Amino acid sequence: MKCLVTGGAGFIGSHTCEALLNKGHEVYCYDNFDSFYDPSIKEKNLRDSLNNHLFHLIRGDILNAEELTRLFEKHPIDIVIHLAAKAGVGPSIQNPLVYQKVNVEGTLNVLEAMKRFRVKKLILASSSSVYGNNKKTPHKETDSVDYAISPYAATKKACEVLAYTYYHLYGIDTICLRFFTVYGPRQRPEMAIHQFTRKINNGEIIQLYGDGTTSRDYTYIDDILKGILGCVENVKGYEIINLGESKTVTLIDLVKLIENELSKNARVEWLPMRPGDVLRTNADIDKAKNLIGYNPTVDIREGVKYFAQWFLSNLSSQ
């Protein structure tokens, strides 16, 4: 199968490219190497894939409709795995127009290209942030997502709605995957586990927001990849699926796990809760189990251990 992976040089994207290559699929990685964080990190993410004859790196931007047209004209794509987006809750509050443009308009450009070239299968990266501060947990796909508390979350819901529109009008079969706090090797440097690990290891102060009781459903990258691969062969109709571990970990317990793996104590500065941050995420994964055989196996203790091992072995590049 010929797979287009937008945002394919990023954290989840580069792992997705490798997983597809390992299954024998041909992969077109489309990425603009955005400067949100050091583009050289993305270059390193792709080192192994570049040696595979089935891998093709295309430097381009989803905001450039002409570039996308040329890509689809030149390459007969079977499925699009759309991961490209501006990520992060906090930055979206500071720059909402940028997030709207990249996430919503960029996704619309991808959908338009798929419509024009009759590509009928889409896997779309959404986010657990769409649930906002929904007090009902675990979060189920049928829960209301009408109360986003950040522009980032609002753009992700908008993308889900646009994808449904193109499924309804043009028959583009779609699975929207709501990722729950993905972590693991290559995680973006500003994300909590990576940032805390780096700062604790360096003896720097980490900033914790709230009282330490906020909790997240942390999902290891290998489990996310199982979910994505499970969807590749099963894209039919329009579905929204949670991908999480279905377990929660408080902020303070996460820090303790990292301290334990590094054998170092954290220096902590406590700060008030930030706008846009949700209190708790927790995935109901029954639908994922039933539809795609999803079965996460890496718990947070194992995952933090694996991440710390990767971090320490790559210190020169941190």
Secondary structure, DSSP 8 states (H G I E B T S, - for coil): -EEEEETTTSHHHHHHHHHHHHTT-EEEEEE---TTS-HHHHHHHTTTGGG-TTEEEEE--TT-HHHHHHHHHHS--SEEEE------HHHHHH-HHHHIIIIIIHHHHHHHHHHHTT--EEEEEEEGGGGTT-SSSSB-TTS-----SSHHHHHHHHHHHHHHHHHHHH--EEEEEEE--EESTT--TTSHHHHHHHHHHHT-EEEEETTS--EE--EEHHHHHHHHHHHHT---SEEEEEES-S--EEHHHHHHHHHHHHT---EEEEE---TT--SB--B--HHHHHHH-------HHHHHHHHHHHHHHTGGG-
